[in-house]
Amino acid sequence: MSQADRNLPNSPAPPSARLVLLVSDSRAQRRMIAIQLDRAGYHVKEAGSADEAMGFFLREQPDIVISDWIMPGRSGLDLCRDLRAINTGQYSYFMLLTSKYSKDDIAQGFGAGADEFLIKPVSGAELLARLGVAERILKMEQQLRKSNAELQRVIGRLSDAQAAMDRDLKEARALQQRLIREKSEQYGDFQLSSLMRPAGHIGGDMVGFFPINDRRVGIFAADVSGHGITSALLTARLAAQLSDTTDQNIALRITDLGLFDALPPRELVKALNTQLLNELRIDAYFTMIYGELDCLSGRLRLVQAGHPHPFVQRADGRLEKIGNGGLPVGISDHAAFEQITIDLGPGDRIFIASDGITECECPGGQPLGDEGLCAILQTNATLRGNTFLESLSWSVQTYTSGNRIDDMSAVLIERLPAQPG
């Protein structure tokens, strides 16, 4: 030991009192280094061979291993390779004691997994300096391991939350489908049919109709923005407010004579707009068509609030796009909702579709559009009711190769052809 080493002050103990394993076939070398480590506050264990060191390593997992390179039997390089092959979940810093210091020796040592080299004879100052580097590396490794463990716990909690959310979404989707179901009804000379095909998630589409009185029917189609919980809840609320249940339906009212009546389409859409902006106050809106059909006269009054344009298909096959667009519900307090009137004769029909039909895309990215929808209407001009809607659904599925990303909904209003004689 040099005079400088003998005059080294005692170093404070490492905060974690690191366990160091000394491996050398030279007892004198082990003792000399052990004394310096002990003075620096490390816990020191000794092993006279690589095999003895391996057994100790498996039992106690030292923080630092200082091993002679050249030893009888298995070398320190062999020991380093073997220790690196063991996955204990904790990193051990490995230092090789050697008199070799060529570039090839260094490359060989690092290739085996060594972290540091100590050139013999080892000075106390250099040993403690190298151990200071090891201490910093081990602290960083422990902090990283702790952060990783916490990250795994967070990921586990997030996974559990995601699984619970997925279960809730599936139940919400099933409930939504029960609330907004496909149906077909006949009112006098009119056949009303609805199509509702979700795209695999809870969505914002809804379609339906309800009787107002013996001769009038309310008809609606809406598409709430987004596909999350908010849109699903708003859709469910709308479905309840436009349901067949007279005490919940906000369109229905009772006159002074005790008869059922309904708000005009323009007034109903205005009321929904006010409700969404001033009462619910949520960051959502919806497009909508609401109409009131007089089944005796064949007159349909409707409001288009940002929803895709309906198409009238006359008995002779001619197609007419109707409506002026308008703003969606929930955009502006000052939105003006225009009411239009359409007269339907025998054999005429109106088709109201969501943008999940007109904006669906083929694999090449081309949307179906109004032109494609008109082609479907013309091709299926002789089909009625649910038969037509099923054919439409099949055409859309074929066009998209089964890769729809949005809900598909529609209402078909048909006046039956006049009976001969």
C-alpha positions as CSV (number, residue, x, y, z in Angstrom):
1,M,0.0,0.0,0.0
2,S,1.4,3.4,-0.9
3,Q,1.9,6.2,1.5
4,A,-0.8,8.2,-0.3
5,D,-3.2,5.3,0.3
6,R,-2.4,5.0,3.9
7,N,-3.1,8.8,4.4
8,L,-6.5,8.6,2.7
9,P,-9.2,9.8,5.1
10,N,-12.1,7.5,6.0
11,S,-14.8,7.9,3.4
12,P,-18.4,8.3,4.6
13,A,-20.5,5.1,4.2
14,P,-22.5,4.9,1.0
15,P,-26.2,5.8,1.7
16,S,-27.3,2.3,0.7
17,A,-24.3,0.5,2.3
18,R,-23.5,-1.3,-0.9
19,L,-22.6,-5.0,-0.9
20,V,-19.3,-5.7,-2.8
21,L,-18.2,-9.1,-3.8
22,L,-14.4,-9.5,-4.2
23,V,-13.3,-12.4,-6.4
24,S,-9.6,-13.4,-6.7
25,D,-7.5,-16.5,-6.1
26,S,-5.0,-14.2,-4.3
27,R,-6.0,-13.9,-0.6
28,A,-3.5,-11.0,-0.2
29,Q,-5.0,-9.1,-3.0
30,R,-8.5,-9.6,-1.7
31,R,-7.4,-8.5,1.8
32,M,-5.7,-5.3,0.6
33,I,-8.8,-4.2,-1.4
34,A,-11.2,-5.3,1.3
35,I,-9.6,-3.1,3.9
36,Q,-10.0,0.0,1.6
37,L,-13.6,-0.9,0.9
38,D,-14.4,-1.5,4.5
39,R,-12.9,1.9,5.4
40,A,-15.1,3.5,2.7
41,G,-18.2,2.0,4.3
42,Y,-19.0,-0.9,2.0
43,H,-20.1,-4.3,3.1
44,V,-17.5,-6.7,1.7
45,K,-17.7,-10.5,0.9
46,E,-14.9,-12.5,-0.6
47,A,-14.7,-15.5,-3.0
48,G,-11.5,-17.4,-4.1
49,S,-12.9,-18.6,-7.4
50,A,-15.5,-17.9,-10.1
51,D,-17.5,-20.9,-9.0
52,E,-17.6,-19.8,-5.4
53,A,-18.5,-16.3,-6.6
54,M,-21.4,-17.6,-8.7
55,G,-22.9,-19.4,-5.7
56,F,-22.7,-16.3,-3.5
57,F,-24.2,-14.2,-6.3
58,L,-27.2,-16.4,-6.6
59,R,-27.8,-16.3,-2.9
60,E,-27.2,-12.6,-2.1
61,Q,-27.1,-10.5,-5.4
62,P,-24.2,-8.1,-4.6
63,D,-24.4,-4.5,-5.9
64,I,-20.8,-4.5,-7.1
65,V,-18.5,-7.3,-8.2
66,I,-14.8,-6.7,-8.4
67,S,-13.1,-9.8,-10.0
68,D,-9.6,-10.7,-11.1
69,W,-9.5,-11.4,-14.8
70,I,-6.9,-14.2,-14.6
71,M,-7.8,-17.1,-12.2
72,P,-7.4,-20.8,-12.2
73,G,-10.3,-22.6,-13.9
74,R,-13.0,-20.1,-15.0
75,S,-11.7,-16.6,-15.5
76,G,-13.2,-13.3,-14.4
77,L,-14.3,-12.8,-18.0
78,D,-16.2,-16.2,-17.8
79,L,-17.8,-15.1,-14.5
80,C,-18.9,-11.8,-16.0
81,R,-20.6,-13.5,-19.0
82,D,-22.3,-16.0,-16.6
83,L,-23.6,-13.3,-14.3
84,R,-25.0,-11.2,-17.2
85,A,-26.9,-14.3,-18.4
86,I,-28.8,-14.4,-15.1
87,N,-32.0,-12.2,-15.0
88,T,-32.4,-11.3,-11.3
89,G,-34.3,-8.0,-11.9
90,Q,-31.4,-6.0,-10.3
91,Y,-28.3,-4.7,-11.9
92,S,-24.8,-5.6,-10.5
93,Y,-21.9,-3.3,-11.5
94,F,-19.0,-5.5,-12.7
95,M,-15.3,-4.3,-12.4
96,L,-12.4,-6.4,-13.8
97,L,-9.0,-6.4,-12.1
98,T,-6.4,-6.8,-14.8
99,S,-2.8,-6.0,-15.9
100,K,-4.1,-6.2,-19.5
101,Y,-5.0,-2.9,-21.1
102,S,-4.7,-3.3,-24.9
103,K,-7.6,-2.2,-27.1
104,D,-8.5,-5.9,-27.8
105,D,-8.6,-6.7,-24.1
106,I,-10.8,-3.7,-23.4
107,A,-13.2,-4.7,-26.3
108,Q,-13.2,-8.3,-25.0
109,G,-14.1,-7.2,-21.5
110,F,-16.8,-4.8,-22.5
111,G,-18.2,-7.5,-24.9
112,A,-18.5,-9.8,-21.9
113,G,-20.5,-7.3,-20.0
114,A,-17.9,-5.5,-17.8
115,D,-18.6,-2.0,-16.7
116,E,-15.2,-0.9,-15.6
117,F,-11.5,-1.9,-15.5
118,L,-9.1,-1.5,-12.6
119,I,-5.4,-1.8,-13.6
120,K,-3.2,-3.7,-11.1
121,P,-1.7,-2.6,-8.8
122,V,-4.8,-0.8,-7.6
123,S,-4.4,2.5,-5.8
124,G,-6.9,3.4,-3.1
125,A,-7.7,6.8,-4.7
126,E,-8.5,5.3,-8.0
127,L,-10.5,2.5,-6.5
128,L,-12.7,5.0,-4.6
129,A,-13.1,7.2,-7.7
130,R,-14.2,4.2,-9.7
131,L,-16.6,3.2,-7.0
132,G,-18.0,6.7,-7.1
133,V,-18.9,6.2,-10.7
134,A,-20.4,2.8,-9.9
135,E,-22.5,4.4,-7.2
136,R,-23.9,7.0,-9.6
137,I,-24.7,4.3,-12.2
138,L,-26.4,2.1,-9.6
139,K,-28.5,5.0,-8.2
140,M,-29.7,5.8,-11.7
141,E,-30.5,2.1,-12.3
142,Q,-32.5,1.9,-9.0
143,Q,-34.4,5.1,-9.8
144,L,-35.1,3.8,-13.3
145,R,-36.3,0.5,-11.9
146,K,-38.5,2.3,-9.4
147,S,-39.9,4.5,-12.1
148,N,-40.5,1.4,-14.3
149,A,-42.3,-0.4,-11.4
150,E,-44.5,2.6,-10.8
151,L,-45.1,2.9,-14.6
152,Q,-46.1,-0.7,-14.7
153,R,-48.5,-0.2,-11.7
154,V,-50.0,2.8,-13.6
155,I,-50.3,0.8,-16.8
156,G,-52.0,-1.9,-14.8
157,R,-54.5,0.5,-13.4
158,L,-55.1,2.1,-16.8
159,S,-55.6,-1.4,-18.3
160,D,-58.1,-2.2,-15.6
161,A,-59.9,1.1,-16.2
162,Q,-59.8,0.5,-19.9
163,A,-61.3,-3.0,-19.5
164,A,-64.0,-1.6,-17.3
165,M,-64.7,1.2,-19.8
166,D,-64.9,-1.3,-22.6
167,R,-67.4,-3.3,-20.7
168,D,-69.5,-0.2,-20.0
169,L,-69.3,0.8,-23.7
170,K,-70.5,-2.6,-24.8
171,E,-73.4,-2.4,-22.3
172,A,-74.1,1.2,-23.4
173,R,-74.1,0.1,-27.1
174,A,-76.6,-2.7,-26.3
175,L,-78.8,-0.3,-24.4
176,Q,-78.6,2.2,-27.2
177,Q,-79.7,-0.4,-29.8
178,R,-82.7,-1.3,-27.6
179,L,-83.7,2.3,-27.4
180,I,-83.2,3.0,-31.1
181,R,-84.4,0.0,-32.9
182,E,-85.4,-0.6,-36.5
183,K,-89.1,-0.8,-37.1
184,S,-91.7,-0.6,-39.8
185,E,-95.3,0.6,-39.4
186,Q,-98.2,1.4,-41.6
187,Y,-100.3,4.6,-41.1
188,G,-103.2,4.8,-43.5
189,D,-101.8,4.8,-47.1
190,F,-98.2,5.3,-45.8
191,Q,-95.5,2.7,-44.9
192,L,-92.7,4.0,-42.7
193,S,-89.5,2.0,-42.3
194,S,-86.3,2.7,-40.4
195,L,-82.7,1.5,-40.8
196,M,-80.2,1.7,-37.9
197,R,-76.8,-0.1,-38.4
198,P,-74.0,1.0,-35.9
199,A,-70.4,0.8,-37.1
200,G,-69.3,-1.2,-34.1
201,H,-69.2,1.4,-31.3
202,I,-71.7,3.5,-29.5
203,G,-72.7,6.2,-31.9
204,G,-74.8,9.3,-32.4
205,D,-77.3,8.3,-35.0
206,M,-81.0,7.9,-34.3
207,V,-84.1,7.5,-36.5
208,G,-87.7,6.9,-35.8
209,F,-91.3,8.0,-35.9
210,F,-94.3,8.3,-33.6
211,P,-98.0,8.9,-33.9
212,I,-99.3,12.3,-33.1
213,N,-103.0,11.6,-33.6
214,D,-105.2,9.5,-35.9
215,R,-103.9,11.2,-39.1
216,R,-100.5,12.7,-38.3
217,V,-97.1,11.1,-37.6
218,G,-93.8,12.7,-36.4
219,I,-90.7,11.5,-38.2
220,F,-87.1,12.2,-37.2
221,A,-83.5,11.5,-38.1
222,A,-80.6,12.9,-36.2
223,D,-76.8,12.5,-36.0
224,V,-75.0,13.7,-32.9
225,S,-71.4,14.8,-33.3
226,G,-68.7,12.4,-32.1
227,H,-68.9,8.7,-31.1
228,G,-68.1,8.8,-27.4
229,I,-70.1,8.7,-24.2
230,T,-71.3,12.3,-24.6
231,S,-72.8,11.7,-28.0
232,A,-74.4,8.4,-26.8
233,L,-76.0,10.1,-23.7
234,L,-77.3,12.9,-25.9
235,T,-78.7,10.4,-28.4
236,A,-80.4,8.5,-25.6
237,R,-81.9,11.7,-24.3
238,L,-83.2,12.6,-27.8
239,A,-84.6,9.1,-28.2
240,A,-86.6,9.5,-25.0
241,Q,-87.8,13.0,-25.9
242,L,-89.1,11.7,-29.3
243,S,-90.4,8.4,-28.1
244,D,-93.9,6.9,-28.4
245,T,-94.4,7.7,-24.7
246,T,-96.7,10.7,-24.7
247,D,-95.7,11.9,-21.2
248,Q,-92.0,12.2,-22.3
249,N,-92.3,13.3,-25.9
250,I,-91.6,17.0,-26.1
251,A,-93.2,17.3,-29.5
252,L,-96.6,16.3,-28.2
253,R,-99.1,18.4,-26.4
254,I,-102.8,18.3,-25.5
255,T,-105.2,21.0,-26.8
256,D,-107.9,22.7,-24.8
257,L,-110.3,20.2,-26.2
258,G,-108.3,17.3,-24.8
259,L,-106.9,16.2,-28.2
260,F,-103.3,15.3,-29.0
261,D,-101.5,17.8,-31.1
262,A,-97.8,18.6,-31.8
263,L,-95.4,21.5,-32.1
264,P,-94.8,22.4,-35.7
265,P,-91.5,21.1,-37.0
266,R,-89.8,24.5,-36.9
267,E,-90.9,25.1,-33.3
268,L,-89.7,21.7,-32.2
269,V,-86.2,22.1,-33.7
270,K,-86.0,25.6,-32.2
271,A,-86.9,24.2,-28.7
272,L,-84.2,21.5,-29.1
273,N,-81.7,24.2,-30.1
274,T,-82.5,26.3,-27.0
275,Q,-82.4,23.3,-24.8
276,L,-78.9,22.2,-26.0
277,L,-77.4,25.7,-25.8
278,N,-79.0,27.1,-22.7
279,E,-79.8,24.1,-20.5
280,L,-77.4,21.2,-21.3
281,R,-74.5,23.4,-22.2
282,I,-72.3,20.7,-23.6
283,D,-69.7,20.7,-26.3
284,A,-71.9,18.8,-28.8
285,Y,-74.3,19.5,-31.6
286,F,-76.4,17.3,-33.9
287,T,-77.8,17.5,-37.4
288,M,-81.5,16.7,-37.8
289,I,-84.5,16.3,-40.0
290,Y,-87.8,16.5,-38.3
291,G,-91.0,16.2,-40.2
292,E,-94.8,15.9,-39.6
293,L,-96.7,13.8,-42.1
294,D,-100.4,14.2,-42.7
295,C,-101.4,10.6,-43.8
296,L,-104.7,11.7,-45.3
297,S,-103.5,14.6,-47.5
298,G,-100.0,13.2,-48.1
299,R,-98.5,16.5,-47.1
300,L,-95.1,16.5,-45.3
301,R,-93.8,19.5,-43.4
302,L,-90.2,19.2,-42.5
303,V,-87.1,21.1,-41.2
304,Q,-83.6,20.3,-42.3
305,A,-81.0,21.3,-39.7
306,G,-77.6,20.5,-41.3
307,H,-78.6,16.9,-42.1
308,P,-77.9,15.4,-45.6
309,H,-80.5,16.3,-48.1
310,P,-83.5,14.0,-48.4
311,F,-84.5,12.6,-51.8
312,V,-88.0,12.4,-53.1
313,Q,-88.5,9.5,-55.6
314,R,-91.7,10.0,-57.6
315,A,-93.9,7.1,-58.8
316,D,-92.3,7.4,-62.2
317,G,-88.8,7.1,-60.9
318,R,-87.8,10.7,-61.0
319,L,-85.5,11.9,-58.2
320,E,-85.6,15.3,-56.5
321,K,-83.2,16.5,-53.8
322,I,-85.0,18.7,-51.3
323,G,-84.1,21.1,-48.5
324,N,-81.7,24.0,-48.1
325,G,-79.2,22.6,-45.6
326,G,-79.4,24.9,-42.6
327,L,-77.3,25.0,-39.4
328,P,-77.1,22.0,-37.1
329,V,-78.9,22.1,-33.7
330,G,-76.7,23.5,-30.9
331,I,-74.5,25.8,-33.0
332,S,-76.1,29.2,-32.6
333,D,-78.9,30.9,-30.6
334,H,-79.7,32.8,-33.8
335,A,-80.1,29.9,-36.1
336,A,-83.1,30.1,-38.4
337,F,-84.7,26.8,-39.2
338,E,-86.6,26.8,-42.5
339,Q,-89.7,24.7,-42.8
340,I,-90.6,23.3,-46.2
341,T,-93.7,21.4,-47.5
342,I,-93.7,18.4,-49.8
343,D,-96.8,16.7,-51.2
344,L,-96.5,13.0,-51.8
345,G,-98.8,11.3,-54.3
346,P,-99.5,7.5,-54.6
347,G,-96.3,5.6,-55.3
348,D,-94.1,8.5,-54.2
349,R,-91.5,8.1,-51.5
350,I,-88.9,10.1,-49.5
351,F,-85.6,8.7,-48.4
352,I,-83.8,10.4,-45.5
353,A,-80.2,9.1,-44.9
354,S,-77.3,9.9,-42.5
355,D,-73.9,11.0,-43.7
356,G,-72.7,7.5,-42.8
357,I,-74.3,6.4,-46.1
358,T,-73.3,9.3,-48.4
359,E,-69.8,9.7,-47.0
360,C,-68.9,6.0,-46.8
361,E,-65.8,5.3,-48.9
362,C,-64.7,2.5,-51.2
363,P,-61.2,1.0,-50.6
364,G,-59.8,3.6,-53.0
365,G,-61.1,6.5,-50.8
366,Q,-63.9,7.7,-53.1
367,P,-67.1,8.6,-51.2
368,L,-70.4,7.2,-52.3
369,G,-71.9,10.7,-52.4
370,D,-75.3,11.8,-53.7
371,E,-74.6,10.3,-57.1
372,G,-74.0,6.9,-55.7
373,L,-77.1,7.1,-53.5
374,C,-79.3,8.1,-56.4
375,A,-77.9,5.1,-58.4
376,I,-79.0,2.8,-55.5
377,L,-82.4,4.4,-55.3
378,Q,-82.9,4.0,-59.0
379,T,-81.6,0.4,-59.1
380,N,-84.0,-0.5,-56.3
381,A,-87.0,1.5,-57.4
382,T,-89.3,-1.5,-57.3
383,L,-88.3,-2.6,-53.8
384,R,-90.4,-1.5,-50.8
385,G,-90.0,-1.1,-47.1
386,N,-87.5,-3.2,-45.2
387,T,-86.6,-5.1,-48.4
388,F,-85.4,-1.9,-50.0
389,L,-83.4,-0.9,-46.8
390,E,-81.8,-4.3,-46.6
391,S,-80.7,-4.0,-50.3
392,L,-79.4,-0.5,-49.6
393,S,-77.4,-1.8,-46.6
394,W,-75.9,-4.6,-48.7
395,S,-75.0,-2.1,-51.4
396,V,-73.2,0.1,-48.9
397,Q,-71.4,-2.8,-47.4
398,T,-70.3,-4.0,-50.8
399,Y,-69.1,-0.5,-51.8
400,T,-67.0,-0.2,-48.6
401,S,-65.8,-3.8,-48.7
402,G,-67.2,-4.1,-45.2
403,N,-65.1,-1.4,-43.7
404,R,-67.7,1.2,-42.6
405,I,-66.4,3.6,-40.0
406,D,-69.6,5.5,-39.3
407,D,-73.1,4.6,-38.3
408,M,-75.6,4.0,-41.1
409,S,-79.2,5.2,-40.5
410,A,-82.2,6.1,-42.7
411,V,-85.9,6.6,-42.7
412,L,-88.1,5.6,-45.7
413,I,-91.5,7.2,-46.1
414,E,-93.6,5.6,-48.8
415,R,-97.1,6.3,-50.0
416,L,-98.6,3.1,-51.3
417,P,-99.6,3.0,-55.0
418,A,-103.3,3.6,-55.8
419,Q,-105.3,0.4,-56.0
420,P,-106.8,-0.2,-59.4
421,G,-110.5,0.1,-59.9
